[in-house]
Amino acid sequence: MRYAYFTANSDEEAATSLESPDGPVSLFPTASFERIDPSMQVPRAEAFLTGAGEEAAADNPRSMKLVAEAGEGDVTVVTLTDEFRDAIADTDEARRRELADFWSRAEDLAGEASPEDLLPVVDELAALARQAKPTGAHLYCWVSV
């Protein structure tokens, strides 16, 4: 699976990423990762950063809301919450290091990614969120199976 996290001003605009052969990369500010599954790591990160429970983060109406899909669901675009955007945008370096360490201990990533491996991922997501937050843009994830 490939994941490309990106910013867009609306769900309709985000859906246009399915029309591009390169996905969102040629259309929007993007950060791409292989192992950071938005349905698993993002609610965990949101809960970790905000203090809300993981279940509460996952129950947010914008958490993993399907925006668009192509084919038999081979490529999809889903929303991330504005709470996650704001929380990760507001992190300092120490807090980003804590999140990278927290993620590295997640069952589905344990042993596959060290905090040092994940810190650039966290830094890129935070930079994307900092870019989106002041304009009210949202975060999305383009998922390719």
C-alpha positions in Angstrom: 0.0 0.0 0.0 1.1 3.5 -0.7 -0.1 6.5 1.2 0.2 10.1 0.1 -0.9 12.7 2.6 -1.8 16.1 1.2 -3.6 19.3 1.8 -6.6 20.7 -0.2 -9.2 23.4 0.4 -12.2 21.1 0.1 -13.3 17.5 -0.3 -14.3 18.3 -3.9 -10.8 19.7 -4.6 -9.1 16.6 -2.9 -11.2 14.3 -5.1 -9.5 15.7 -8.2 -6.3 13.9 -7.2 -7.9 10.7 -8.7 -7.8 12.4 -12.1 -4.1 12.8 -12.1 -1.8 9.9 -13.1 0.6 10.9 -10.3 -2.2 11.2 -7.7 -2.0 14.3 -5.5 1.8 14.8 -6.0 1.5 17.0 -9.0 -1.5 18.9 -7.7 -1.1 19.6 -4.0 1.5 19.9 -1.2 2.2 16.2 -0.5 4.1 13.9 1.8 4.3 10.2 0.8 4.9 7.2 3.1 4.6 3.4 2.9 3.8 2.3 6.4 1.8 5.2 7.9 -1.8 3.9 7.5 -4.3 6.7 8.1 -6.9 4.3 9.6 -4.4 3.1 12.3 -1.6 5.6 12.9 -3.5 8.8 12.5 -6.2 8.2 15.2 -3.4 7.0 17.5 -1.4 10.1 16.9 -4.4 12.4 17.4 -5.2 10.7 20.7 -1.6 10.9 21.8 -1.3 14.6 20.8 -4.7 15.8 22.1 -5.3 13.5 25.0 -8.6 12.4 23.6 -9.2 8.7 23.4 -8.3 6.8 20.3 -11.9 5.8 19.9 -13.1 9.4 20.1 -10.5 10.4 17.4 -11.7 7.5 15.2 -15.4 8.5 15.7 -14.9 12.0 14.4 -17.1 12.5 11.3 -14.0 13.6 9.3 -11.9 10.6 10.4 -11.3 8.4 7.3 -14.4 9.8 5.5 -14.3 8.5 2.0 -14.1 11.4 -0.5 -13.5 9.5 -3.7 -12.5 6.2 -5.1 -11.3 4.8 -8.4 -11.8 1.3 -9.8 -12.8 -1.3 -7.2 -11.5 0.8 -4.4 -7.9 0.3 -5.6 -7.3 4.0 -5.1 -9.2 6.1 -2.5 -9.0 9.6 -1.0 -10.0 9.9 2.7 -10.2 12.8 5.1 -8.2 13.3 8.2 -9.6 15.4 11.1 -8.9 19.1 11.6 -8.2 18.2 15.2 -5.2 16.0 14.0 -4.1 18.8 11.6 -4.1 21.4 14.4 -2.5 19.1 17.0 0.4 18.0 14.8 0.8 21.5 13.4 1.3 22.9 16.9 4.0 20.4 17.9 7.6 21.4 18.7 10.6 19.2 18.0 10.5 17.5 21.4 6.8 16.6 21.0 7.4 15.3 17.4 10.2 13.1 18.8 7.8 11.7 21.4 5.2 10.9 18.7 7.8 9.1 16.6 8.8 7.1 19.6 5.1 6.4 20.4 4.5 5.2 16.8 7.6 3.0 16.8 6.1 1.0 19.6 2.7 0.5 17.9 2.0 -3.2 17.4 1.7 -2.9 13.6 5.0 -1.0 13.3 6.9 -2.6 16.1 10.3 -3.8 15.0 9.9 -2.4 11.5 10.5 1.3 12.2 12.6 3.0 14.8 11.9 6.4 16.3 14.7 7.7 14.1 13.0 6.2 11.0 9.7 7.8 11.9 10.8 11.2 12.9 11.1 12.5 9.3 7.6 11.2 8.7 6.3 13.1 11.7 8.2 16.2 10.7 6.8 16.1 7.1 3.2 15.6 8.4 3.7 18.5 10.9 5.0 20.7 8.1 2.1 19.8 5.9 -0.3 20.6 8.7 1.4 23.9 9.5 1.0 24.9 5.8 -2.8 23.9 5.9 -3.9 25.3 9.2 -3.7 29.1 8.7 -5.7 28.9 5.5 -8.3 26.4 6.8 -7.2 23.8 4.3 -7.8 20.2 5.3 -5.5 17.1 5.4 -6.3 14.1 3.2 -4.7 10.8 2.4 -4.6 9.2 -1.1 -4.4 5.4 -0.6 -3.3 3.1 -3.4 -3.6 -0.7 -2.9 
